[in-house]
Amino acid sequence: MDQLTAMRAFVRVVETGTFTRAADLLEMPKPTVTKLIQQLEAHLRAKLLNRTTRRVTVTMDGAAYYERALRLLDELAELDASLTLAQARPSGRLRVDCSSALAISVIIPALHEFHARYPDIQLDLGLSDRPADLIGENLDCAVRAGEITDQSLIARRIGEMQLITCASPDYLARFGTPRHPRDIEEGHQIVAYRPALGGRVLSMIYQNPTETIEITGRYTISLNDGTGYLAAGLAGHGIVQLPTFMAREPIADGRLVPLLLDWCAAPKPLHIVYPPNRHLSNKVRVFVDWLAELFARDDLVRNANGVSMLCPALQFAANQAAAEAPERGKVGTA
Protein backbone atom coordinates (compact mmCIF):
# COMPACT_ATOMS: atom_id res chain seq x y z
CA MET A 1 0.00 0.00 0.00
CA ASP A 2 1.15 3.51 -0.84
CA GLN A 3 0.22 5.11 2.48
CA LEU A 4 0.66 8.68 1.27
CA THR A 5 -1.71 8.10 -1.68
CA ALA A 6 -4.16 6.37 0.65
CA MET A 7 -4.06 9.35 3.04
CA ARG A 8 -4.77 11.74 0.17
CA ALA A 9 -7.69 9.58 -0.95
CA PHE A 10 -9.11 9.44 2.59
CA VAL A 11 -8.87 13.22 3.01
CA ARG A 12 -10.69 13.79 -0.29
CA VAL A 13 -13.48 11.36 0.64
CA VAL A 14 -13.98 13.12 3.97
CA GLU A 15 -14.03 16.56 2.32
CA THR A 16 -16.38 15.62 -0.53
CA GLY A 17 -18.57 13.16 1.37
CA THR A 18 -18.62 10.66 -1.51
CA PHE A 19 -16.23 8.19 -3.09
CA THR A 20 -17.40 9.23 -6.56
CA ARG A 21 -16.56 12.91 -6.16
CA ALA A 22 -13.24 12.10 -4.45
CA ALA A 23 -12.30 9.79 -7.34
CA ASP A 24 -13.06 12.57 -9.85
CA LEU A 25 -10.87 15.08 -8.00
CA LEU A 26 -8.04 12.57 -7.65
CA GLU A 27 -8.43 11.50 -11.30
CA MET A 28 -8.52 7.81 -10.47
CA PRO A 29 -11.17 5.08 -10.74
CA LYS A 30 -13.69 4.84 -7.90
CA PRO A 31 -12.76 1.18 -7.17
CA THR A 32 -9.14 2.28 -6.68
CA VAL A 33 -10.20 4.89 -4.10
CA THR A 34 -12.33 2.30 -2.32
CA LYS A 35 -9.44 -0.15 -2.23
CA LEU A 36 -7.03 2.48 -0.89
CA ILE A 37 -9.39 3.31 1.99
CA GLN A 38 -9.83 -0.37 2.80
CA GLN A 39 -6.05 -0.89 2.82
CA LEU A 40 -5.58 2.17 5.05
CA GLU A 41 -8.15 0.90 7.54
CA ALA A 42 -6.53 -2.53 7.55
CA HIS A 43 -3.13 -0.97 8.10
CA LEU A 44 -4.39 1.17 10.99
CA ARG A 45 -6.66 -1.57 12.35
CA ALA A 46 -9.39 1.03 12.76
CA LYS A 47 -12.62 1.90 11.00
CA LEU A 48 -12.32 5.39 9.54
CA LEU A 49 -15.55 5.75 7.57
CA ASN A 50 -19.18 4.64 7.88
CA ARG A 51 -20.58 3.87 4.44
CA THR A 52 -24.22 3.73 3.35
CA THR A 53 -25.81 3.74 -0.10
CA ARG A 54 -26.49 7.47 0.25
CA ARG A 55 -23.62 8.98 2.17
CA VAL A 56 -20.29 8.55 3.88
CA THR A 57 -19.70 9.70 7.45
CA VAL A 58 -16.54 9.83 9.52
CA THR A 59 -16.02 7.76 12.65
CA MET A 60 -14.42 9.24 15.77
CA ASP A 61 -11.13 7.53 14.86
CA GLY A 62 -11.53 8.80 11.31
CA ALA A 63 -12.08 12.40 12.45
CA ALA A 64 -8.93 12.31 14.59
CA TYR A 65 -6.92 10.75 11.75
CA TYR A 66 -8.25 13.30 9.27
CA GLU A 67 -6.99 16.27 11.31
CA ARG A 68 -3.48 14.84 11.60
CA ALA A 69 -3.35 13.65 7.99
CA LEU A 70 -4.51 17.01 6.68
CA ARG A 71 -1.82 18.83 8.67
CA LEU A 72 0.85 16.43 7.42
CA LEU A 73 -0.21 16.75 3.78
CA ASP A 74 -0.31 20.55 4.04
CA GLU A 75 3.24 20.62 5.45
CA LEU A 76 4.42 18.30 2.69
CA ALA A 77 2.87 20.52 0.04
CA GLU A 78 4.52 23.58 1.59
CA LEU A 79 7.87 21.80 1.66
CA ASP A 80 7.58 20.83 -2.00
CA ALA A 81 6.66 24.39 -2.95
CA SER A 82 9.53 25.91 -1.00
CA LEU A 83 12.08 23.83 -2.88
CA THR A 84 10.65 24.38 -6.36
CA LEU A 85 9.16 27.72 -7.39
CA ALA A 86 10.39 29.65 -4.37
CA GLN A 87 13.90 28.31 -4.68
CA ALA A 88 14.73 30.54 -7.62
CA ARG A 89 13.72 33.73 -5.83
CA PRO A 90 13.47 33.51 -2.02
CA SER A 91 11.82 36.58 -0.54
CA GLY A 92 10.16 38.07 2.52
CA ARG A 93 11.14 39.10 6.05
CA LEU A 94 13.70 36.93 7.82
CA ARG A 95 13.88 37.36 11.62
CA VAL A 96 17.24 36.25 13.04
CA ASP A 97 18.71 36.53 16.54
CA CYS A 98 22.49 36.64 17.00
CA SER A 99 25.14 37.77 19.48
CA SER A 100 26.28 41.37 19.03
CA ALA A 101 29.96 40.46 18.72
CA LEU A 102 29.46 37.83 16.01
CA ALA A 103 27.09 40.04 14.05
CA ILE A 104 29.29 43.15 14.22
CA SER A 105 32.60 41.37 13.53
CA VAL A 106 31.58 38.79 10.94
CA ILE A 107 28.00 38.81 9.67
CA ILE A 108 27.15 42.48 9.10
CA PRO A 109 30.35 43.29 7.12
CA ALA A 110 29.52 40.44 4.71
CA LEU A 111 25.77 41.09 4.35
CA HIS A 112 26.20 43.02 1.10
CA GLU A 113 27.19 39.68 -0.46
CA PHE A 114 24.06 37.97 0.91
CA HIS A 115 21.77 40.75 -0.34
CA ALA A 116 23.44 40.68 -3.74
CA ARG A 117 22.44 37.03 -4.03
CA TYR A 118 18.99 37.41 -2.46
CA PRO A 119 17.80 41.01 -2.95
CA ASP A 120 14.19 40.21 -2.07
CA ILE A 121 14.95 39.06 1.50
CA GLN A 122 14.49 41.68 4.20
CA LEU A 123 16.65 40.78 7.22
CA ASP A 124 15.49 41.73 10.71
CA LEU A 125 18.58 41.09 12.86
CA GLY A 126 18.22 41.13 16.64
CA LEU A 127 21.47 41.49 18.59
CA SER A 128 21.78 40.04 22.08
CA ASP A 129 23.82 37.46 23.98
CA ARG A 130 20.76 36.27 25.91
CA PRO A 131 19.01 33.09 24.72
CA ALA A 132 16.04 34.30 22.69
CA ASP A 133 12.57 32.75 22.86
CA LEU A 134 12.24 31.78 19.22
CA ILE A 135 8.51 31.01 19.34
CA GLY A 136 7.49 33.79 21.74
CA GLU A 137 9.44 36.42 19.78
CA ASN A 138 8.34 35.03 16.40
CA LEU A 139 11.89 34.42 15.19
CA ASP A 140 12.75 32.31 12.17
CA CYS A 141 16.11 31.20 13.54
CA ALA A 142 18.97 32.14 15.86
CA VAL A 143 22.76 31.79 15.77
CA ARG A 144 24.13 30.39 19.02
CA ALA A 145 27.60 29.57 20.29
CA GLY A 146 28.34 26.59 22.53
CA GLU A 147 26.47 23.35 23.04
CA ILE A 148 22.71 23.43 22.56
CA THR A 149 21.01 22.49 25.83
CA ASP A 150 17.41 23.03 24.68
CA GLN A 151 16.58 19.68 23.12
CA SER A 152 13.28 21.01 21.76
CA LEU A 153 15.14 23.03 19.11
CA ILE A 154 16.44 21.78 15.78
CA ALA A 155 20.11 22.70 15.42
CA ARG A 156 22.55 22.67 12.52
CA ARG A 157 26.25 23.08 13.24
CA ILE A 158 27.61 25.72 10.87
CA GLY A 159 31.03 26.53 12.26
CA GLU A 160 33.36 26.68 15.21
CA MET A 161 34.82 29.61 17.15
CA GLN A 162 38.49 29.38 18.02
CA LEU A 163 39.37 31.21 21.24
CA ILE A 164 42.53 33.07 22.20
CA THR A 165 43.62 34.43 25.61
CA CYS A 166 44.61 38.12 25.72
CA ALA A 167 45.23 41.05 28.01
CA SER A 168 45.94 44.72 27.50
CA PRO A 169 49.54 46.04 27.72
CA ASP A 170 48.46 48.16 30.69
CA TYR A 171 47.19 45.11 32.58
CA LEU A 172 50.37 43.15 31.88
CA ALA A 173 52.50 46.09 33.08
CA ARG A 174 50.63 46.03 36.40
CA PHE A 175 50.23 42.26 36.96
CA GLY A 176 52.90 40.60 34.80
CA THR A 177 52.52 37.94 32.11
CA PRO A 178 51.12 34.48 33.00
CA ARG A 179 53.28 31.60 31.70
CA HIS A 180 50.89 28.77 32.56
CA PRO A 181 47.07 28.62 32.83
CA ARG A 182 47.29 28.02 36.60
CA ASP A 183 49.13 31.35 36.96
CA ILE A 184 45.78 33.01 36.20
CA GLU A 185 44.30 31.62 39.41
CA GLU A 186 47.30 32.51 41.55
CA GLY A 187 48.27 36.08 40.75
CA HIS A 188 45.89 37.52 38.20
CA GLN A 189 42.33 38.63 37.64
CA ILE A 190 40.02 37.93 34.74
CA VAL A 191 37.09 39.61 33.09
CA ALA A 192 34.26 37.15 33.79
CA TYR A 193 31.61 36.22 31.24
CA ARG A 194 28.22 34.86 32.20
CA PRO A 195 25.77 34.02 29.37
CA ALA A 196 22.75 35.26 31.32
CA LEU A 197 22.61 37.87 34.09
CA GLY A 198 22.65 36.04 37.39
CA GLY A 199 23.89 32.81 35.79
CA ARG A 200 27.13 30.92 36.31
CA VAL A 201 30.41 32.49 35.21
CA LEU A 202 31.98 30.48 32.39
CA SER A 203 35.30 28.79 33.11
CA MET A 204 38.37 29.17 30.92
CA ILE A 205 39.37 25.75 29.57
CA TYR A 206 42.89 25.07 28.28
CA GLN A 207 44.22 21.98 26.52
CA ASN A 208 47.55 20.62 25.38
CA PRO A 209 48.45 17.14 24.10
CA THR A 210 48.61 15.70 27.63
CA GLU A 211 46.13 17.55 29.85
CA THR A 212 43.04 19.74 30.12
CA ILE A 213 42.82 22.50 32.74
CA GLU A 214 39.70 24.40 33.81
CA ILE A 215 40.35 27.84 35.28
CA THR A 216 38.00 29.93 37.40
CA GLY A 217 39.89 33.13 38.13
CA ARG A 218 39.17 36.08 40.39
CA TYR A 219 37.31 39.00 38.86
CA THR A 220 36.08 42.48 39.68
CA ILE A 221 33.61 42.70 36.78
CA SER A 222 31.43 40.20 34.91
CA LEU A 223 29.45 40.82 31.74
CA ASN A 224 26.81 39.03 29.71
CA ASP A 225 27.56 40.74 26.39
CA GLY A 226 30.51 40.02 24.10
CA THR A 227 31.17 43.62 23.04
CA GLY A 228 31.19 44.73 26.68
CA TYR A 229 33.48 41.81 27.54
CA LEU A 230 35.97 42.96 24.91
CA ALA A 231 35.74 46.57 26.11
CA ALA A 232 36.56 45.47 29.67
CA GLY A 233 39.61 43.60 28.43
CA LEU A 234 40.80 46.60 26.42
CA ALA A 235 40.37 48.77 29.51
CA GLY A 236 42.72 46.54 31.49
CA HIS A 237 40.18 45.04 33.91
CA GLY A 238 41.61 41.54 33.49
CA ILE A 239 42.56 38.65 31.24
CA VAL A 240 39.99 37.73 28.59
CA GLN A 241 39.41 34.66 26.43
CA LEU A 242 38.05 35.93 23.11
CA PRO A 243 36.93 34.46 19.79
CA THR A 244 39.66 35.08 17.26
CA PHE A 245 37.34 37.16 15.07
CA MET A 246 37.00 39.64 17.97
CA ALA A 247 40.68 39.63 18.93
CA ARG A 248 42.39 39.92 15.55
CA GLU A 249 42.17 43.72 15.16
CA PRO A 250 43.07 44.63 18.79
CA ILE A 251 46.05 42.25 18.57
CA ALA A 252 47.12 43.64 15.20
CA ASP A 253 47.13 47.23 16.44
CA GLY A 254 48.71 46.43 19.82
CA ARG A 255 45.73 47.08 22.09
CA LEU A 256 45.74 43.42 23.20
CA VAL A 257 48.62 40.98 23.68
CA PRO A 258 48.05 37.23 23.01
CA LEU A 259 48.92 34.95 25.94
CA LEU A 260 49.53 31.24 26.61
CA LEU A 261 50.07 30.35 22.97
CA ASP A 262 51.44 26.96 23.98
CA TRP A 263 47.91 26.05 25.07
CA CYS A 264 44.71 25.65 23.09
CA ALA A 265 41.58 27.26 24.47
CA ALA A 266 38.68 24.84 23.97
CA PRO A 267 36.76 25.99 20.84
CA LYS A 268 33.02 26.67 20.85
CA PRO A 269 30.70 25.25 18.18
CA LEU A 270 28.40 27.59 16.29
CA HIS A 271 24.85 26.43 15.56
CA ILE A 272 21.84 27.87 13.85
CA VAL A 273 18.65 26.79 15.60
CA TYR A 274 14.95 27.00 14.77
CA PRO A 275 11.72 25.70 16.32
CA PRO A 276 10.74 22.12 15.45
CA ASN A 277 7.17 23.12 14.59
CA ARG A 278 8.25 25.78 12.13
CA HIS A 279 8.77 24.82 8.52
CA LEU A 280 12.30 25.54 7.27
CA SER A 281 11.32 28.01 4.57
CA ASN A 282 13.50 28.69 1.58
CA LYS A 283 14.59 32.11 2.89
CA VAL A 284 15.84 30.42 6.09
CA ARG A 285 17.52 27.65 4.13
CA VAL A 286 19.51 30.03 1.89
CA PHE A 287 20.53 32.14 4.90
CA VAL A 288 21.75 29.06 6.78
CA ASP A 289 23.71 27.86 3.74
CA TRP A 290 25.26 31.31 3.31
CA LEU A 291 26.28 31.45 6.98
CA ALA A 292 27.86 28.01 6.78
CA GLU A 293 29.84 29.19 3.75
CA LEU A 294 30.85 32.41 5.51
CA PHE A 295 31.97 30.65 8.69
CA ALA A 296 34.03 28.15 6.70
CA ARG A 297 36.34 30.89 5.43
CA ASP A 298 39.81 31.39 6.84
CA ASP A 299 39.02 34.95 7.89
CA LEU A 300 37.45 33.63 11.09
CA VAL A 301 40.81 32.37 12.34
CA ARG A 302 43.24 34.88 10.87
CA ASN A 303 44.30 38.33 11.99
CA ALA A 304 44.48 41.47 9.89
CA ASN A 305 47.97 40.58 8.61
CA GLY A 306 46.89 37.12 7.46
CA VAL A 307 48.86 35.44 10.26
CA SER A 308 47.11 32.44 11.78
CA MET A 309 45.81 33.04 15.29
CA LEU A 310 45.37 29.36 16.09
CA CYS A 311 47.37 27.94 18.97
CA PRO A 312 50.61 26.17 17.97
CA ALA A 313 49.15 22.66 18.30
CA LEU A 314 46.27 23.49 15.95
CA GLN A 315 48.57 25.39 13.59
CA PHE A 316 50.89 22.39 13.43
CA ALA A 317 47.94 20.16 12.48
CA ALA A 318 46.85 22.65 9.80
CA ASN A 319 50.38 22.80 8.38
CA GLN A 320 50.59 19.01 8.35
CA ALA A 321 47.27 18.72 6.51
CA ALA A 322 48.43 21.29 3.94
CA ALA A 323 51.72 19.44 3.44
CA GLU A 324 49.98 16.11 2.96
CA ALA A 325 47.34 17.40 0.55
CA PRO A 326 49.58 17.34 -2.57
CA GLU A 327 50.69 13.79 -1.74
CA ARG A 328 47.08 12.64 -1.43
CA GLY A 329 46.33 14.28 -4.77
CA LYS A 330 48.96 12.12 -6.47
CA VAL A 331 47.25 8.84 -5.61
CA GLY A 332 46.02 7.04 -8.67
CA THR A 333 47.76 9.35 -11.16
CA ALA A 334 50.12 8.15 -13.82
CORVEN-V383137 format. One record per residue. RES is the residue in one letter. SS is DSSP state (alpha for helix, beta for strand, coil for the rest). PHI is phi in whole degrees, 0 to 359 (* if undefined). PSI is psi in whole degrees, 0 to 359 (none if undefined). Layout:
res->{RES/RES}
ss->{SS/SS}
phi->{PHI/PHI}
psi->{PSI/PSI}
//
This chain:
res->{M/D/Q/L/T/A/M/R/A/F/V/R/V/V/E/T/G/T/F/T/R/A/A/D/L/L/E/M/P/K/P/T/V/T/K/L/I/Q/Q/L/E/A/H/L/R/A/K/L/L/N/R/T/T/R/R/V/T/V/T/M/D/G/A/A/Y/Y/E/R/A/L/R/L/L/D/E/L/A/E/L/D/A/S/L/T/L/A/Q/A/R/P/S/G/R/L/R/V/D/C/S/S/A/L/A/I/S/V/I/I/P/A/L/H/E/F/H/A/R/Y/P/D/I/Q/L/D/L/G/L/S/D/R/P/A/D/L/I/G/E/N/L/D/C/A/V/R/A/G/E/I/T/D/Q/S/L/I/A/R/R/I/G/E/M/Q/L/I/T/C/A/S/P/D/Y/L/A/R/F/G/T/P/R/H/P/R/D/I/E/E/G/H/Q/I/V/A/Y/R/P/A/L/G/G/R/V/L/S/M/I/Y/Q/N/P/T/E/T/I/E/I/T/G/R/Y/T/I/S/L/N/D/G/T/G/Y/L/A/A/G/L/A/G/H/G/I/V/Q/L/P/T/F/M/A/R/E/P/I/A/D/G/R/L/V/P/L/L/L/D/W/C/A/A/P/K/P/L/H/I/V/Y/P/P/N/R/H/L/S/N/K/V/R/V/F/V/D/W/L/A/E/L/F/A/R/D/D/L/V/R/N/A/N/G/V/S/M/L/C/P/A/L/Q/F/A/A/N/Q/A/A/A/E/A/P/E/R/G/K/V/G/T/A}
ss->{coil/coil/alpha/alpha/alpha/alpha/alpha/alpha/alpha/alpha/alpha/alpha/alpha/alpha/alpha/alpha/coil/coil/alpha/alpha/alpha/alpha/alpha/alpha/alpha/alpha/coil/coil/coil/alpha/alpha/alpha/alpha/alpha/alpha/alpha/alpha/alpha/alpha/alpha/alpha/alpha/alpha/alpha/coil/coil/coil/coil/beta/beta/beta/coil/coil/coil/coil/beta/beta/beta/coil/alpha/alpha/alpha/alpha/alpha/alpha/alpha/alpha/alpha/alpha/alpha/alpha/alpha/alpha/alpha/alpha/alpha/alpha/alpha/alpha/alpha/alpha/alpha/coil/coil/coil/alpha/alpha/alpha/alpha/coil/coil/beta/beta/beta/beta/beta/beta/beta/coil/alpha/alpha/alpha/alpha/alpha/alpha/alpha/alpha/alpha/alpha/alpha/alpha/alpha/alpha/alpha/alpha/alpha/alpha/coil/coil/coil/beta/beta/beta/beta/beta/beta/beta/coil/coil/coil/coil/coil/coil/coil/coil/coil/coil/coil/coil/coil/beta/beta/beta/beta/beta/coil/coil/coil/coil/coil/coil/coil/beta/beta/beta/beta/beta/beta/beta/beta/beta/beta/beta/beta/beta/beta/beta/coil/alpha/alpha/alpha/alpha/alpha/alpha/alpha/coil/coil/coil/coil/coil/alpha/alpha/alpha/alpha/alpha/alpha/alpha/coil/beta/beta/beta/beta/beta/coil/coil/coil/coil/coil/coil/coil/coil/coil/coil/beta/beta/beta/beta/coil/coil/coil/coil/beta/beta/beta/beta/coil/coil/beta/beta/beta/beta/beta/beta/coil/coil/alpha/alpha/alpha/alpha/alpha/alpha/alpha/alpha/alpha/coil/coil/coil/coil/beta/beta/beta/beta/beta/alpha/alpha/alpha/alpha/alpha/alpha/alpha/alpha/alpha/coil/coil/coil/coil/beta/beta/beta/coil/coil/coil/coil/beta/beta/beta/beta/beta/beta/beta/beta/beta/beta/beta/beta/coil/coil/coil/coil/coil/coil/alpha/alpha/alpha/alpha/alpha/alpha/alpha/alpha/alpha/alpha/alpha/alpha/alpha/alpha/coil/coil/alpha/alpha/alpha/alpha/beta/coil/coil/coil/coil/coil/beta/coil/coil/coil/alpha/alpha/alpha/alpha/alpha/alpha/alpha/alpha/alpha/alpha/alpha/alpha/alpha/alpha/alpha/alpha/alpha/alpha/coil/coil/coil/coil/coil}
phi->{*/275/295/296/295/295/297/297/297/299/299/294/297/297/288/269/84/217/289/295/293/298/297/296/293/276/56/216/298/301/299/292/297/300/295/298/295/298/294/295/296/294/295/276/56/209/275/261/229/258/248/231/291/254/204/239/238/262/284/298/297/295/296/294/292/299/300/289/295/297/298/295/292/296/296/294/295/295/297/299/294/294/258/241/296/288/297/288/212/297/208/106/279/239/259/233/251/204/292/300/297/294/295/291/278/238/284/300/299/259/295/302/292/297/289/293/283/230/292/267/264/258/265/257/254/263/249/190/270/282/293/280/272/299/284/297/262/56/266/282/194/214/261/228/260/93/287/273/267/277/287/280/265/269/234/238/284/239/174/209/267/275/249/222/270/216/206/283/304/296/298/295/293/273/245/86/255/291/256/216/308/291/298/296/283/267/221/226/230/245/266/272/238/234/301/229/300/91/275/279/292/286/282/264/246/239/224/223/299/242/207/236/236/252/247/235/275/281/215/249/212/234/224/242/224/296/293/292/298/297/299/293/294/295/278/83/280/160/283/235/241/248/299/298/290/274/271/298/289/299/289/297/262/87/282/230/243/290/233/52/287/276/238/265/279/303/289/244/288/250/235/249/238/209/293/291/267/250/296/283/291/294/294/291/300/289/292/297/297/293/298/300/294/297/289/279/283/295/303/290/234/231/271/297/268/80/272/298/255/287/293/305/297/290/295/299/297/295/296/297/298/294/290/277/302/299/295/295/292/277/296/84/265/275}
psi->{134/100/324/317/321/321/317/319/316/315/317/322/317/317/325/334/358/150/326/312/321/318/321/316/326/351/52/158/148/319/329/318/316/316/321/318/318/318/322/317/321/321/319/346/44/146/122/329/144/124/134/177/340/331/167/129/160/135/172/317/321/321/317/319/324/315/316/319/319/317/317/317/324/316/322/319/320/320/315/317/322/335/8/271/318/341/325/334/71/143/172/179/135/116/115/138/139/156/148/315/314/319/313/319/327/308/307/317/337/0/334/327/317/315/335/324/321/74/344/4/127/116/120/105/116/131/118/148/354/149/118/151/99/318/312/327/7/47/146/322/171/147/125/142/148/181/145/116/338/101/352/349/149/129/140/125/124/1/189/133/122/140/150/140/135/165/160/153/324/317/314/328/329/324/350/175/123/139/345/148/324/341/332/323/336/321/20/173/154/166/121/145/128/126/326/143/126/354/189/138/135/139/159/125/128/145/146/183/344/342/161/132/132/125/132/94/173/148/157/350/138/150/157/22/133/320/323/324/315/317/322/323/318/330/359/23/350/181/140/154/105/151/144/331/338/330/342/316/314/328/317/324/7/4/339/150/126/143/159/47/354/358/146/129/133/124/162/130/150/129/154/131/152/159/146/336/7/126/136/92/167/326/324/317/316/328/318/316/321/319/317/320/317/313/344/351/154/339/334/341/23/149/184/336/5/10/132/137/14/154/160/321/316/323/321/316/320/318/320/316/320/322/327/341/313/323/319/326/341/347/130/3/156/none}
//
